[in-house]
């Protein structure tokens, strides 16, 4: 039996460091919190190679006296607690006295600091937690911490680090949260020599939100300001129309501390009940201030979780504060018009059997309809001898969101269209016949399965006299023709709510979700034939501002994005520039689609590449499918119904049923006929 012994102090420090220092982002968080506790008004964070080889945090706070510099790196050494009673009301971000000791135990640390009453500063170097000698140094007021070669002496932890881009994105996310938690502090972030964030530090939360989250999201926010019963809720929440595809844009702060709280998340989303779109999540930057004695921050080693003394009161305070803002908001989403093509069903805009390479090889005469947005044509002038055109009666304009001249804009397109018809009439007949070449590429599905005729038996040819060595005559066996399975006749009865297809088959009625069924058809085709996106170059790049983790995972999977029709590059400042996108994707849907793809990659991309590709195919098949509420041609409805009725489509890629059945007996029960 092994004997019980006290661990070596170095091993104990490494174990303690594992609780506090998980990755470079943990180091940045602890050092920034120490800077804020020291009263800093400016904090600068610089990293290289994701923060693993170099991470520097500079502040203009009070500094550390030279005589206490070595003591600061001892375990449980802190200036923020004195007695056990202080634990009942913790008002500082740090209080355990473990951060500096844990960081220095797994890295090489250099610190320079100066207090206001000292003419010279002091410097200290530590390696693996072992300090050197304190020396005098010339430095400005405040403290500068440099952390190099993180986890150099703990290879077991180092091998679990991700790519530099992913680790750098995690550090950036921490810096963003700290900037939002303390708008009175000017925060600067520099990655690999490039500045990516700078907040003004003017004390206004709106200024910090604008600098961190960007103009688009900040303009969609509404201010929250509520207080009572010792609980104060302030900040910003998004309008229901500006909700996001994930919860990455929800920031909660309790007494200036960034926390993860299911209670606050539930209160926020409950306030949006029946107001937001399904599958969307509200964004927020909410500060909750409660009495220090009513919150316990000592329940997690990283101090990211808290416990409230009265959870119901906190829930109600957040819920009613957000709900009052949503109910009092009388603004409407601003109507925007883009030059993108109008929405059409995929059957009208795509060629399922035509690959991208084959399409590019077609001649102009082969292509009957242009796939890309044509360049602006010069102003059309009517020919001198043109016959007078009959007048087109104008309808009353449809007025919505300030759009009053929509009919007049449509009339402006009549002239070039009629001119195009005149030109088409003059095209030689043999040129028009060339367009028949496209018929071989179209996938035409018959409306109903046609029984295949059984081939007539053909008499076997007379055997020729050949040497036995070359061939052996096998006895002829008669084979009966395989019977064709009979499919019960069905009839397409129509469509309701522009979403559900009605099919009558015998004594039953089927309701088919056209979006779910077409999504499954797209997914099966993409997976079986290999997805070849038809990408189109955008007239102007679409700038997408995503969460740092989402941006990092997309930039690390650029070849996979190109496979799905996206050309993306880093725009700087925490944004991506999209220069190419799939042809069926509307411009306004690009940011949401990329966010969904990033979430798929974050959950499955590193574990199983094949599973990640299937998850991406789910998203792309959904985006390319017919949408509920769209007007769909009868031919397209019949094609979708055919796929469901012949049994090739049963469930959508997400597992939802594509059709439900209603029998005559069930229907007659409802009408009390049976």
N, C-alpha and C positions, 0 to 999 in steps of 0.2 A: 504494500500500500504506500503510495507516495506521501511524503511528509509535507506538512503545511508550513509554508515559509512566507515571509514578507517579500513582495516584489521589489526588484531593484528600482530605484527612483527614476532611472531613465526609461525603463519599460513602463512604469506607471504613467510617466508623462506621455509616452507614445499612445497608450490606451486612452488617456484623457483627451489627447489631441484628436483621436478618432471620433470622439463625440462632438467636438466643437468644430474642427476643421475637416470638412467633407471634400471640398474642392477650392480652387482659387476664389470663387464667389463668396465662400464662407469667410475667407481672410479679408476680402474687401468689405464685407458687411461689418465685421467686428471692428476693423480699424476706422471705418467711417463713423460708427456709433461712438467710439471713443473720442473722435474729433468733435462730434456734436456735443457730447457731454462736457468737453473742455471749453465750450463756448465759442467754437469757430464760426465765422461768418462766411468763409470761403474754404471749400474742400476740393482738391484736385486728385483724380485717380488716373494713373497711367499704367498700362499693361503692355507686355510683349509676349507673343506666342501663347495667347490665351491666359496669361497670368501665371503660368507654371515656371517660367524662367525669370520673369521680372514683374514685380507689382509694387508700385509706389503710391503712397497716400500722403498728401501734403495738406496741412491745415494752418490757420492763423489763430489757433486757440491759446490757452493759457500756458501751455508747455509743461515740461516736467523738470523739477529742480535737479541739478546735477547729483546731489547727494542721494536722491531717491531713484535714480535711473536704474540701477541694478535691482533694487527691490521691486520695481514695477514688473519685472519678468519672472518673479517667483510665483508659485501657485498660491491662489487664494489671497493675493495681495491686491488691495483695491483702496481707493480713496472715497468710495461712494456709500459704504456701510460702516457703522461703528458698533451697533448693538443689535440684538435679536429683534428689538422693537422696530428697527428700520425696515425689516422684511415685510411688515404689515402695510407699508405705504411706500412702494418703490416708485420714484419719479424720474429715474435715470434709465437710459437704454441699456447700459452695462452695469453689472453689480456683482457678478460671481467672482471676478478676479482670476479667471482662467484663460482668457482670450490670448493675452500676450505670451503666457507660459506655453500654451498649446501650440501657438504659431511658431515660436522660436524652437520648439522641440523637433519640428519636422522640416526645418528650412534654415537658410542662412539669412540673418536679419542684421540690418544696419539702421541705426536710429540717430537722428540729430534733433536737438531740441533746445529752446531758450525761453526762459520766463521773462516777464516784463521788467523785473528788478535786477536782472543779471546783465552785466556788460558783454559777456561772452556766452556762447552756448556750449553744449556738451554733446559728445558723440560716443556711441557704444556699438560694438560688433558682437554678435552671438552666432555660434554654429552648433546646431543640434542641441540647443538649450544651454550650452556652456558659454558664459559671458567672458569677454575680454576685459581690458582696462578702460575706464572712463577717461576720455581725453577732451581737452578744450577744442572748440571749433567755432568758427565764425558762421553764423546762420541767422536767418530772420526770426522774428517772434513766432512761436508755434512749434509744431512737431512735424518731422518728415520720417516716415517709416518705409524702408525698402526691404522687400521680401524676395529673395532669390532662391532658385532651385527647390521649389516646393516638393516635399516628399522624396528628397534625394536619398534619405536614409530609411525610407519605408517603401521598398519596391512592391510590397503586397498591395499598398494603396495606389501607388503610381500606375500600375498596370490597368486599373479600372478608370483612369482618366480618359475622356473622350478627345476628339480632335480639337486642335487649337481654336477653330472657328466656333465649335459648340461651347467650349469653356469660356471663350471671350464673350459669347452671347449671354451666358449665365452671369458673368460679372457685370455686363451692361444692364441686365435686368435688375440686378441688385442696386446699381447706381441710380437707375430710374426710380425705383421704389423709395430710396432714401431721399431723392430730390422731391418727390411728391409728399413725403411725410413731413418735411421741414422746408416749406417754401421760403422761409427767411434766410436760408443758407444758399449761397451761390455754389452750384455743383458743376464741375467740369470733368469730362471723361475723354481720355485720349487713348486710342488703341493703335499700336504699331506706328506711332508718330502722327496719327491723324485724329483731329478733334471731331468727336461724334455727338457731343452734348454739352450745352452750356445753358444753365438757368440763371435768370437775373438776380434771384435772391432778394427781391423787393418785399417779401412777406405776403404777397397776393397769391393765393392758391391757383387762381385762374392763369396767372403768368407761368407758373410751373407746369400746369396742365398743357398749356399751349406749347411750351418748349419741349416737353417730354413726349406727349402723345400726338402732337401735330395739329395743324390747323383744321383738317377735315373733322376729326373726332371732337376737337374742342368746340367747334361751332354747333355740333349736334348735342351738346350738353345743356342741361338746365340746372340752375343753382338750387341747392338744398340748404335750408337754414331753419333749424328747429331746436327747441330746448324746453326743459321742464323736468321736475322731479329728480334733479341732480344728474340728468343725462342730456348732453348736448350733441346734436348731429348736424354737421356741416359738410359741404363739399359739392359734388356735381354728379348727376346721373344722366344717362343718355335718353333721348326721346325713343318711344317704342319703334319708330321707323328707322332708327339708327342703331339697332341692336347688332351684335356681332355674331360670328359663327362659332365662337368658343368663349370660355370664361377667362381667357388670358388678360382681358381688359377690365377685370374687377380688382380694385385696390381698396383694402380696408385697413384702417389705422385706428388703434386704440391708445389714447394718450400719447400720440406721436410715434407709436411703435407699429411697424407693419406686421400684420398677423394673418394667419389663415384660420378662418372661423366658419364652420358650417352653419352656425346660428345666424350670423350676419348675412351669409349668402342666401339662406332660406328666407330671411325677412325681406331682402331685396327682391328676389324673384317672385315672392308671393305678392308683392305690390304690383308687379307687372302682369299678374294673372289675367288672362283674357284680353290683353292689350298688345302683346308682342306676337310675332310670327312664330309658328312651331319650328323648333330646331334652332332658334336664335336665343342669344343670351344678352341681357343688358350689360352695358359698361358703366363703371362708376369709379369715382374717387371720393370715398366717404371717410370722414374723420369723426370718431366717436369719443367723446370726453366724458369719463365717469370719475367718481371719487376714487382716489388711489387705494383706499381701503376696501373698495368693492370689486377689485379685479386682482387676480393672482397671475403674475407673469412667470412664476417659478415652477412651471409644469412641463417644460421642454428644455433640453440642453441648448438648443439653438435659439430659444426665446421666441419662437414663431407661433406659439399657441398660447392662449390665455383662457382663464376661467372667470366667469362673472358671478358675483354674489347673487344677483337676481336676473336670471336669464330671460324670464318672461318680460320684465320691464324693458330690458335692452331690445328684445325682439320687437315689442310694440313701438318703442321709440323710433327705431329705424324704419319699420313698416309704415307707420303713419307719416313720418317725415317724407318718405319717398312718394307715398300715395298722394299726399296733398299737392306735391309738385306736379305729378302726372295729371291729376284732376283739374288743377288750376291752369294748366298749359293750354291755351287756345290757339296756338300757332299750328300751321299746317306745313308738311314737307314741301320744299320749293320744287316746282316743276323744272326739270332740266331736259334739254333736247340735244341729242348727239347725232352725228351723221351716220350712225350705224344703220344697217339695213333693218327693215321691219321684221318682227318675229314671224317665222313660217315653220311649218312642220318639217321635220328632218327629211321626209320623203320628197319634199319639194325642193330642197336645197342641196342634197347630197347624192352621191352615186355610190351605193354600198359596195358594188362589185368592182370599183375602179380604184386602184392604188394610186398613191401620190406620184410615184415615178411614171406610171403609165399616163396619168393625166397630163403631166408636163410635156410628154412626148407627142400629144395630140396636136394637130395643126389647127389653124384658126377656123378652117372650114368644118372641121370635125366637131367643134364645140358650138352648140346651138345657143347656149346661155352662158354669159360670163359668170365665173365663180367669185371673182373679187370685185370690190367696189371700184367702178370705173372712174377715171380721172375727170375732173370738170371739163365739160365741153364748151366751146365758144358760144356766144349768144346766137341763137338761130334767127335767121331772117327769112321770111317767106319768099318763094320765087315770084317773079313779076306776073306770070300768067296763071298763078294758082287760083283755083276756083274759090269763091267765098265759102267760108266754113259755117256750117249751121251753128247758131248760138246754143250754148249749153246753159240750161236753167240752173241758177244758183240756189242752193239750199240754205236754210238758216244756219248760221255758224254755231258750232258746239262750243260754248263758252265754259272753260274750266281752267282754274289757276292762271287767269290772265291771258289765255290763248283765245283771241277774238278773230283773227284773220286766217284761220286754218283753211277755210274753203278757198280763199283767194290764192293762198300758197299752192294748193293742189291744182287750181286752174292754170298756174304758170307752167305746169308740166304737160299740158295738153298739146301745145305747139310742137315741141321736139318729138313727142310720141307719134303724132300724125306724120311728121316728116320721116320718121323712121319707118312707118308703114309704107309710105311711098317708095322708099329706097328698097325695102324688101320685095315689093312687087316687081322691081326691075332686075332682081337677081336671076341669072340664067337657071333654067330648070336643072341642068346637070349639076350645078353647084348645090342646089337644094337636095338633090339625091344623095350627095356625099354625107349629109347629116344622118343617113340611115345607119352609118357605121356605129353610131352610139347604141343602137339597139342591142348589140351583142354584150354590152356592159351592164345593161339594166337588169335588175333582178325582179322579174315579173312573177308574182305569186297568184295563181288562179283563185277566184273567189270561192270556189268549192272544189274539193278533191275530185278529179275526174278518174273514173275506173280505167285502168290500163287494159287494152285489148290483149287477149291471150294469143301469142303467136301460133300460126299454123305449123303443124309438124312438117319438117322438110326431110325429104328422102335422103338417106345417107349416100354419099358417093360410092361408086364401085371400088372395092379395094384393088390396088395395083399389085402386080407380081413383083415383090421385092425380096431380097435375101432376108432370111430370118435374123441374121446378125444385126441388121440395121433397124428393124422395127418388129414389134410383136403386136399382132392384131388382138385387141381385147374384145371380149364379148360385149355386145351392145345391150345396154340396159335402158328400159323405158322409164322415163321420169314424168310424173304427173306435174302439171303446172301448179305452182303454189297459189292457193286462193288469195285473192286480194281482200283484206279485211274491210268489211262494210262499215261505213261511218254513218251514224244516224243523221239524216238530213237536218240542216239548221238554216235559220233565216236571220239576216241582220235586220233588226226591227228599228234601229235608230240610235240616238244618243241623247242623254239628259245631262243637264248642268255643265255641258261642254267638258265632261270628265268621264262619265260612265257609258260604256257601250252596252246596248240591250240586244241580246241574242235569244231567239226562240228556238227551242229544240224539243220536239215531241210535246210532252206534258210538263215541261219545265221552262223557266226563264233564267237566264244568266246575266248578271251585271258584271262587266269587265272594267277594271280600272285601267284606262288606256295608258296612263303614265307608267304604272308599275309593269304592265305587260311589255310595253315598248322598251323599257329600261332593261328587262331581262333579255329581250331579243338583241339589243345592242351589246350587252355583256357577253352573251354566248358567241356572237359573231366576232367581237373583238378578241376574245380569248382563243377561239378556234383558228381564226385566220391570221392572227397577229395584228395588233392595233397599229395602223398607219394614219397618223393625223394629217389632215390637210390644213397646214398652218398658213395664216395670212399675216403679212407685215402691216402693222398698225400705222396710220398716218402720223400719229404722235404717240410717244411712249406713254403707257399708263403707269403712274407712280403709285405703288402700294406700300402702305406703312403697316407692317405686321409686328407681332410680338418678337422680341429678340430671339427666342428659341425657335420660332417658326421661320424667321429669316435665315438663321444659321443652318437649319436642316434643309431648306430649299437650296441654298447656295452650295451645300455639300452634295447635292444630288442633281446638279445641272444636266448631266447626260440623260438621266431619267426624265426630267422635265422636257428636254428636247424631243424625246421619244413620244411624249404626249402632246407635242405641238407648241410648247412654250419656249421662248427665248428670253431669258431673265438674266440681269446682271445687277451688281450692287450699285445703287444710286448714291449711297452715302447718307449719313444722318439717320441711320436706322430705317431706310426705305429701299425698295426694290424697283427697278425700271423694267417693265414688260414691253418688249419690242415686237414679239410675235405671239399669236394666240391661235387656238383652233378656230376654224372658220365658222362653226356653228355657235360659238360662244359670244354673247353680247359683251360689249365693252364694260358695261356697268357690273357684270357678273364676274369679271376677272379677279378682283381682290378677294371676294368671298370664295371662289373656287380654289385659289392658291392657299388660302387659309385652311380650307378643308383638306387639301392635299398635304399640307404641312402637318396637320394633326394626325393623318394616317401614317405619315412617315415617322413621326415621333413615337407612335405606339407600336409599330411593327417594322419600321425600316431597318433597325439595327439587329433585330433578332432573326428575321427570315426575309431575305430579299424577294423570294417568290410570293410570300404572303403579302408583302408590301405592294408588289405590283398588282396583285388581285384587288387589294383595297383601293388602289388608284384607279383601276379599271371600273370599280363600283362607282366612284365619283364621276368619272368621265362618261360612263354609260348613262348615269342619271342626268348629267347636264345636257347630253345629246338627245335625250328622250323627249317625246311629246309631253307638254306640260298640261296639267289639269287647268281648265279654263280657256285653253286655246281652241280656236275654231279649226277643225281638222277635216280634210276632204273625205268624201265617202270611200274613195279607193284606199286611202290610208287606214281608215277605220276597218274596212273589210280585211286588209292585210293583217292587222293586229288581231282581229277576231279569229282569222284563220289559224294563226299560230297558237292561240289558246285552245281552239276547238279540236285541233289535231293532236293535242297533248304535248307539244314541244315546249310550251311555256306553262308552268304551274305556279311558280313563286318568283318574286322579284329577287335581285341579288341580296337584299337585306332581310329576306325571309318572310316578307308580307305576302298574303295571298293576292293573286291577280284577279280572281273571279269568285263570286258567291252565287249560290244556286237557290232558286225559289220555285218550289213545285206547285202544280195546280192545286193539290190538296191543301197545302199551306195557305195559298191565296184564297181559296174558297172558305177556309176557316175564318179568315179575317173579315169576309163579307157575310159570314153566318149562313153560307150556302151548304155547309156540310157539318 
